[in-house]
Amino acid sequence: MDPRHALAASVIVLTYAGVALGEFPQLRMNRATIALVGAVVLVAAGGIGAPQAFAALDGNTLVLLFAMMVLNVHLRLAGFFNWIAALVVRHAGSPRCLLGWIIIASGVLSALFLNDTVVLMFTPLVVQVAQRLRRNPIPYLMALATSANIGSAATITGNPQNMLIGMSSHIAYLDFARALVPVSLAGMLIAWVVIVGVYRAEFAERRFPERYDMAAEIYTPLFRKTVTLSGLLLAAFLLGAPIPLAALTVAAALLVTRRLKPSRIFAQIDWSLLVFFSGLFVVTGAIGALGFSDDLFAVAEPLARGGVLPLSAVTVVLSNLVSNVPAVLLFRPLVPQFADPGRTWLVLAMASTLAGNLTLLGSVANLIVAESARSQGVRLSFGEYLKVGAPVTVLSLAAGVIWLSML
């Protein structure tokens, strides 16, 4: 290996190690800055040319991610998530029923919108409802986190890695959903059964001793506009419209307003996630430019030939080592060379997403739930999460492997 390749390989390894750890010792860097610095060093060191680096940026994925963020900010400001929470409380007459409605609401909304936004909005509401009803908040927070990950596996717009897979695979929104909605439904049922089994005492009561009606404050004009445009966007997806263009059109329509200042919207966009994606696009582009993709393919191709199970197992391990988005990006240049690229993409989407439920550190959604709950005085520990996360992950992955093996 010549010095240029050796230097580039070292930068790539360091970048992925930093992404896996989430930081570098003694440095105030997060995953976004680590990915960005790694990309810049690779370009400066000649690991990838500037034109190639710009070409590596996947505009469709970045546009879709940005547009969905704009939509989610509007839903949040309109009070949509509070309205859903109030409906859940109104229809939950028992602890088991409340658990089920939380799983359904979190899973379905995470399939339609970004799962991180769903848990960010629902965590304080779940804690508030549990404490008001004098329940232990932990099982309901576990339900929120696990079902958000499980539900987000169902569609292209459920989470960032699925957006990446959807744009890279060119699988239609409806076809993607047909393949993975059954896996998500099975996973949500598994989560309910596991949580009820682990916390038997919490769910022994058949009815709540008192009712609690939660008030939902909504901004009616913005609520109507945002929900209407969200419905039109879903219809456009199902009818086969170009996904990034449809999402960006709706985002643009939402930004034409007399009610909200643009600065208020843009202040709530997760720009660091867009920077993280952009940096990783360049890093994985360098992997291809330097010829390292051939070595990765030599390792991955026998696994793909082995079927859904070994590919899922490798994806789960890799997703928990370096996180799910970097794991998918490593596979992205390899998948078109596999015998059945379509099913391989679906396996990656299923396994990389469900892998997030394994530990408290497995997904950003889990960490959001834990941190938000802690600010409300509720501690969700690593060990406590593992009691539910591990069996839910194993059983939901088993359901996914069986289903995708039959497709």
C-alpha positions as CSV (number, residue, x, y, z in Angstrom):
1,M,0.0,0.0,0.0
2,D,1.5,3.4,-1.0
3,P,1.7,6.2,1.5
4,R,-1.3,8.0,0.1
5,H,-3.5,4.9,0.5
6,A,-2.1,4.2,3.9
7,L,-2.8,7.7,5.1
8,A,-6.3,7.7,3.7
9,A,-7.0,4.2,5.2
10,S,-5.9,5.5,8.6
11,V,-8.2,8.6,8.3
12,I,-11.1,6.3,7.4
13,V,-10.5,4.0,10.3
14,L,-10.2,6.9,12.7
15,T,-13.3,8.5,11.4
16,Y,-15.4,5.3,11.8
17,A,-13.9,4.7,15.3
18,G,-14.9,8.3,16.3
19,V,-18.3,7.8,14.9
20,A,-18.7,4.5,16.9
21,L,-17.5,6.2,20.1
22,G,-19.4,9.4,19.5
23,E,-16.4,11.5,20.5
24,F,-12.6,11.7,20.7
25,P,-10.9,11.9,24.1
26,Q,-10.0,15.4,25.2
27,L,-11.7,16.9,22.1
28,R,-15.1,18.5,22.0
29,M,-16.3,16.7,18.8
30,N,-19.5,14.9,18.1
31,R,-20.3,12.5,15.3
32,A,-21.1,15.3,12.9
33,T,-17.8,17.1,13.4
34,I,-15.9,13.9,13.3
35,A,-17.4,12.9,9.9
36,L,-16.9,16.4,8.5
37,V,-13.2,16.6,9.6
38,G,-12.6,13.1,8.3
39,A,-14.1,14.1,4.9
40,V,-12.0,17.3,4.7
41,V,-8.7,15.5,5.6
42,L,-9.4,12.8,3.0
43,V,-9.9,15.5,0.3
44,A,-6.8,17.5,1.5
45,A,-4.6,14.3,1.6
46,G,-5.7,13.2,-1.9
47,G,-7.7,10.2,-0.8
48,I,-10.5,11.5,-2.9
49,G,-10.6,14.5,-5.3
50,A,-12.8,17.5,-4.7
51,P,-15.0,16.8,-7.8
52,Q,-15.4,13.2,-6.6
53,A,-16.2,14.4,-3.1
54,F,-19.0,16.7,-4.3
55,A,-20.3,13.8,-6.6
56,A,-20.4,11.5,-3.5
57,L,-22.9,13.8,-1.8
58,D,-26.3,12.2,-2.3
59,G,-28.6,15.2,-3.0
60,N,-31.8,13.2,-3.0
61,T,-31.2,11.8,0.5
62,L,-30.1,15.2,1.9
63,V,-33.1,16.9,0.3
64,L,-35.6,14.3,1.7
65,L,-34.1,14.5,5.2
66,F,-34.2,18.3,5.2
67,A,-37.8,18.4,3.9
68,M,-39.1,15.9,6.4
69,M,-37.4,18.0,9.2
70,V,-39.3,21.0,8.0
71,L,-42.6,19.1,8.1
72,N,-41.9,17.7,11.5
73,V,-41.1,21.2,13.0
74,H,-44.5,22.4,11.7
75,L,-46.3,19.4,13.1
76,R,-44.6,20.1,16.5
77,L,-45.5,23.8,16.5
78,A,-49.1,23.0,15.4
79,G,-49.6,20.8,18.5
80,F,-50.2,17.7,16.4
81,F,-48.2,15.4,18.7
82,N,-50.0,16.8,21.8
83,W,-53.3,16.1,20.1
84,I,-52.3,12.5,19.4
85,A,-51.2,12.0,23.1
86,A,-54.5,13.4,24.3
87,L,-56.3,10.8,22.1
88,V,-54.2,8.0,23.5
89,V,-55.0,9.0,27.1
90,R,-58.7,9.3,26.3
91,H,-58.9,5.8,24.9
92,A,-56.7,4.1,27.5
93,G,-58.8,2.6,30.3
94,S,-56.2,0.2,31.7
95,P,-52.4,-0.1,32.0
96,R,-52.2,-2.7,29.2
97,C,-54.5,-0.6,27.0
98,L,-52.3,2.5,27.6
99,L,-49.2,0.5,26.8
100,G,-50.8,-0.7,23.5
101,W,-51.9,2.7,22.4
102,I,-48.5,4.2,23.1
103,I,-46.9,1.4,21.0
104,I,-49.4,2.0,18.2
105,A,-49.1,5.8,18.2
106,S,-45.3,5.8,18.4
107,G,-44.9,3.0,15.8
108,V,-47.4,4.4,13.2
109,L,-46.1,8.0,13.6
110,S,-42.5,6.9,13.3
111,A,-43.3,5.1,10.1
112,L,-44.7,8.3,8.6
113,F,-42.3,10.8,10.1
114,L,-38.8,10.7,11.6
115,N,-38.8,8.5,14.7
116,D,-36.4,10.9,16.6
117,T,-39.0,13.6,16.4
118,V,-41.7,11.3,17.6
119,V,-39.9,10.3,20.8
120,L,-38.6,13.8,21.4
121,M,-42.2,15.1,21.5
122,F,-43.8,12.1,23.3
123,T,-41.3,11.4,26.1
124,P,-42.3,14.2,28.4
125,L,-45.9,13.5,27.7
126,V,-45.6,9.8,28.6
127,V,-43.8,10.7,31.8
128,Q,-46.6,13.2,32.7
129,V,-49.4,10.8,32.0
130,A,-47.7,7.9,33.9
131,Q,-47.1,10.0,36.9
132,R,-50.6,11.5,36.8
133,L,-52.1,8.0,36.8
134,R,-49.6,6.9,39.5
135,R,-47.9,4.4,37.3
136,N,-44.2,3.4,36.9
137,P,-43.1,5.4,33.8
138,I,-40.3,3.0,32.8
139,P,-42.4,0.4,31.0
140,Y,-44.2,3.0,29.0
141,L,-40.9,4.8,28.1
142,M,-39.6,1.4,27.0
143,A,-42.6,1.0,24.8
144,L,-42.1,4.4,23.3
145,A,-38.5,3.8,22.4
146,T,-38.7,0.3,21.1
147,S,-41.9,0.9,19.1
148,A,-40.5,4.1,17.5
149,N,-37.5,2.1,16.2
150,I,-39.7,-0.8,15.1
151,G,-42.3,1.4,13.4
152,S,-39.7,3.4,11.6
153,A,-38.5,0.3,9.8
154,A,-41.8,0.1,7.8
155,T,-41.2,3.0,5.4
156,I,-38.6,5.0,3.6
157,T,-39.4,8.1,5.6
158,G,-39.3,6.4,9.0
159,N,-35.6,7.1,9.8
160,P,-32.4,8.4,8.2
161,Q,-31.0,5.0,7.2
162,N,-34.2,4.1,5.4
163,M,-34.1,7.4,3.5
164,L,-30.6,6.5,2.4
165,I,-31.7,3.0,1.4
166,G,-34.8,4.3,-0.4
167,M,-32.8,6.8,-2.5
168,S,-30.0,4.3,-3.2
169,S,-32.2,1.4,-4.1
170,H,-34.9,3.2,-6.1
171,I,-37.5,0.9,-4.5
172,A,-41.0,2.6,-4.7
173,Y,-42.4,3.8,-1.4
174,L,-45.4,1.5,-1.6
175,D,-43.2,-1.6,-2.5
176,F,-40.9,-0.8,0.5
177,A,-43.9,-0.5,2.8
178,R,-45.5,-3.8,1.5
179,A,-42.3,-5.6,2.3
180,L,-41.6,-4.2,5.8
181,V,-45.0,-3.1,7.3
182,P,-45.7,-6.8,8.3
183,V,-42.3,-6.9,10.1
184,S,-43.1,-3.7,12.0
185,L,-46.6,-4.9,13.0
186,A,-45.2,-8.2,14.3
187,G,-42.4,-6.2,16.1
188,M,-44.9,-3.9,17.9
189,L,-46.9,-6.9,19.0
190,I,-43.7,-8.5,20.3
191,A,-42.8,-5.4,22.2
192,W,-46.2,-5.3,23.9
193,V,-46.0,-9.0,25.0
194,V,-42.4,-8.7,26.2
195,I,-43.0,-5.5,28.2
196,V,-46.2,-6.9,29.8
197,G,-44.2,-10.1,30.7
198,V,-41.2,-8.3,32.1
199,Y,-43.3,-5.9,34.2
200,R,-46.1,-8.2,35.4
201,A,-46.9,-6.2,38.5
202,E,-47.4,-3.0,36.6
203,F,-49.9,-4.5,34.3
204,A,-51.8,-6.7,36.8
205,E,-54.6,-4.1,37.3
206,R,-57.5,-4.4,34.8
207,R,-58.7,-0.8,35.1
208,F,-57.3,2.5,36.1
209,P,-58.8,3.6,39.5
210,E,-59.4,7.1,38.0
211,R,-59.7,8.8,34.6
212,Y,-57.3,11.4,33.3
213,D,-58.3,13.7,30.5
214,M,-55.3,15.4,29.0
215,A,-55.7,18.8,27.5
216,A,-54.3,19.3,24.0
217,E,-53.3,22.8,22.9
218,I,-53.3,23.1,19.1
219,Y,-52.7,26.0,16.8
220,T,-55.8,25.4,14.7
221,P,-54.8,27.3,11.4
222,L,-51.3,25.7,11.3
223,F,-52.7,22.3,12.4
224,R,-55.2,22.2,9.5
225,K,-52.6,23.3,7.0
226,T,-49.9,20.9,8.2
227,V,-52.1,17.9,8.5
228,T,-53.7,18.5,5.1
229,L,-50.3,18.8,3.4
230,S,-49.0,15.7,5.3
231,G,-52.0,13.8,3.9
232,L,-51.2,15.0,0.4
233,L,-47.6,14.1,0.8
234,L,-48.5,10.5,1.9
235,A,-50.8,10.2,-1.1
236,A,-48.1,11.4,-3.4
237,F,-45.7,8.8,-2.0
238,L,-48.2,6.0,-2.5
239,L,-49.0,7.1,-6.0
240,G,-45.3,6.9,-6.9
241,A,-44.3,10.5,-7.1
242,P,-40.6,11.3,-6.8
243,I,-40.1,11.1,-3.1
244,P,-37.5,13.9,-2.5
245,L,-39.4,16.3,-4.9
246,A,-42.8,15.6,-3.3
247,A,-41.4,16.1,0.2
248,L,-39.5,19.3,-0.7
249,T,-42.7,20.7,-2.4
250,V,-44.7,20.2,0.8
251,A,-41.9,21.8,2.8
252,A,-41.9,24.8,0.5
253,A,-45.6,25.1,0.8
254,L,-45.4,25.1,4.6
255,L,-42.8,27.9,4.4
256,V,-45.2,30.1,2.6
257,T,-46.8,31.6,5.7
258,R,-47.8,34.7,7.6
259,R,-47.8,32.9,10.9
260,L,-44.3,31.7,11.6
261,K,-40.9,33.5,11.2
262,P,-38.4,31.4,9.1
263,S,-35.9,31.8,11.8
264,R,-38.1,29.9,14.2
265,I,-38.4,27.0,11.8
266,F,-34.7,26.8,10.8
267,A,-33.6,27.0,14.5
268,Q,-35.3,23.6,15.1
269,I,-33.8,21.9,12.0
270,D,-31.2,19.2,13.0
271,W,-28.3,20.7,10.9
272,S,-25.8,18.5,12.6
273,L,-27.5,15.4,11.1
274,L,-27.2,16.9,7.6
275,V,-23.5,17.6,8.3
276,F,-23.1,14.1,9.6
277,F,-24.6,12.6,6.4
278,S,-22.6,14.8,4.1
279,G,-19.3,13.9,5.8
280,L,-20.0,10.2,5.7
281,F,-21.0,10.4,2.0
282,V,-17.5,11.8,1.3
283,V,-15.8,9.2,3.5
284,T,-17.5,6.3,1.9
285,G,-16.9,7.9,-1.5
286,A,-13.2,7.8,-0.7
287,I,-13.5,4.1,0.2
288,G,-14.7,3.5,-3.4
289,A,-12.2,5.9,-5.0
290,L,-9.2,4.1,-3.3
291,G,-10.4,0.6,-4.3
292,F,-11.2,-0.5,-0.8
293,S,-14.7,-1.4,-1.8
294,D,-13.4,-4.5,-3.6
295,D,-12.0,-5.8,-0.3
296,L,-15.2,-5.1,1.5
297,F,-17.2,-6.9,-1.2
298,A,-14.9,-10.0,-1.0
299,V,-16.0,-10.2,2.7
300,A,-19.7,-9.3,2.3
301,E,-20.5,-11.2,-0.8
302,P,-20.4,-14.7,0.8
303,L,-22.6,-13.5,3.6
304,A,-25.1,-12.2,1.1
305,R,-25.1,-15.5,-0.7
306,G,-25.7,-17.2,2.7
307,G,-29.2,-15.7,2.8
308,V,-31.2,-13.3,5.0
309,L,-30.0,-14.6,8.4
310,P,-26.2,-14.1,8.0
311,L,-26.7,-10.8,6.3
312,S,-29.0,-9.7,9.1
313,A,-26.5,-10.8,11.8
314,V,-23.6,-8.9,10.2
315,T,-25.8,-5.8,9.8
316,V,-26.9,-6.0,13.5
317,V,-23.3,-6.3,14.7
318,L,-22.0,-3.5,12.4
319,S,-24.9,-1.2,13.3
320,N,-24.2,-1.6,17.0
321,L,-20.4,-1.0,16.4
322,V,-20.5,2.1,14.2
323,S,-24.2,3.0,14.2
324,N,-26.8,2.2,11.6
325,V,-26.3,5.0,9.1
326,P,-22.5,4.4,8.7
327,A,-23.2,0.6,8.5
328,V,-25.7,1.1,5.6
329,L,-23.2,3.5,3.9
330,L,-20.5,0.8,4.0
331,F,-22.9,-1.6,2.3
332,R,-24.2,0.9,-0.3
333,P,-21.5,0.5,-3.0
334,L,-21.6,-3.3,-2.6
335,V,-25.3,-4.0,-2.8
336,P,-25.8,-3.5,-6.6
337,Q,-23.2,-6.3,-7.1
338,F,-25.2,-8.9,-5.1
339,A,-27.4,-11.4,-6.9
340,D,-30.7,-10.0,-5.4
341,P,-30.1,-6.3,-4.6
342,G,-33.7,-5.6,-3.9
343,R,-34.0,-8.0,-1.1
344,T,-30.6,-7.1,0.2
345,W,-31.7,-3.5,0.6
346,L,-34.8,-4.6,2.5
347,V,-32.7,-6.8,4.8
348,L,-30.4,-3.9,5.5
349,A,-33.4,-1.6,6.3
350,M,-35.0,-4.2,8.6
351,A,-31.8,-5.3,10.4
352,S,-30.1,-1.9,10.8
353,T,-33.3,-0.4,12.3
354,L,-34.3,-3.2,14.6
355,A,-30.7,-3.5,15.8
356,G,-31.3,-0.1,17.4
357,N,-33.4,-1.7,20.1
358,L,-30.7,-4.0,21.4
359,T,-29.2,-1.6,23.9
360,L,-29.9,1.9,25.3
361,L,-27.0,3.2,23.1
362,G,-28.3,1.4,20.0
363,S,-30.2,4.3,18.5
364,V,-30.5,8.1,18.8
365,A,-34.2,7.6,19.6
366,N,-33.3,5.5,22.7
367,L,-30.9,8.2,23.9
368,I,-33.5,10.9,23.4
369,V,-36.0,9.0,25.5
370,A,-33.4,8.4,28.3
371,E,-32.2,12.0,28.3
372,S,-35.6,13.6,28.1
373,A,-36.9,11.3,30.9
374,R,-34.0,12.2,33.1
375,S,-34.8,15.9,32.8
376,Q,-38.3,14.9,34.1
377,G,-36.7,13.1,37.1
378,V,-37.0,9.5,35.7
379,R,-33.9,7.4,35.2
380,L,-33.9,4.8,32.5
381,S,-30.6,2.8,33.1
382,F,-28.6,0.7,30.6
383,G,-29.4,-2.5,32.5
384,E,-33.1,-1.7,32.9
385,Y,-33.4,-1.0,29.1
386,L,-31.5,-4.3,28.3
387,K,-34.2,-6.4,30.1
388,V,-36.7,-5.4,27.4
389,G,-34.4,-4.3,24.5
390,A,-32.6,-7.6,24.1
391,P,-35.6,-10.0,23.8
392,V,-37.5,-7.5,21.7
393,T,-34.6,-7.2,19.3
394,V,-34.0,-10.9,19.0
395,L,-37.7,-11.8,18.5
396,S,-38.5,-9.0,16.1
397,L,-35.3,-9.8,14.1
398,A,-36.4,-13.4,13.9
399,A,-39.8,-12.3,12.6
400,G,-38.1,-10.1,10.0
401,V,-35.7,-12.8,8.9
402,I,-38.5,-15.3,8.5
403,W,-40.7,-12.9,6.6
404,L,-38.0,-11.6,4.2
405,S,-36.8,-15.2,3.6
406,M,-40.3,-16.0,2.3
407,L,-40.6,-13.0,0.0
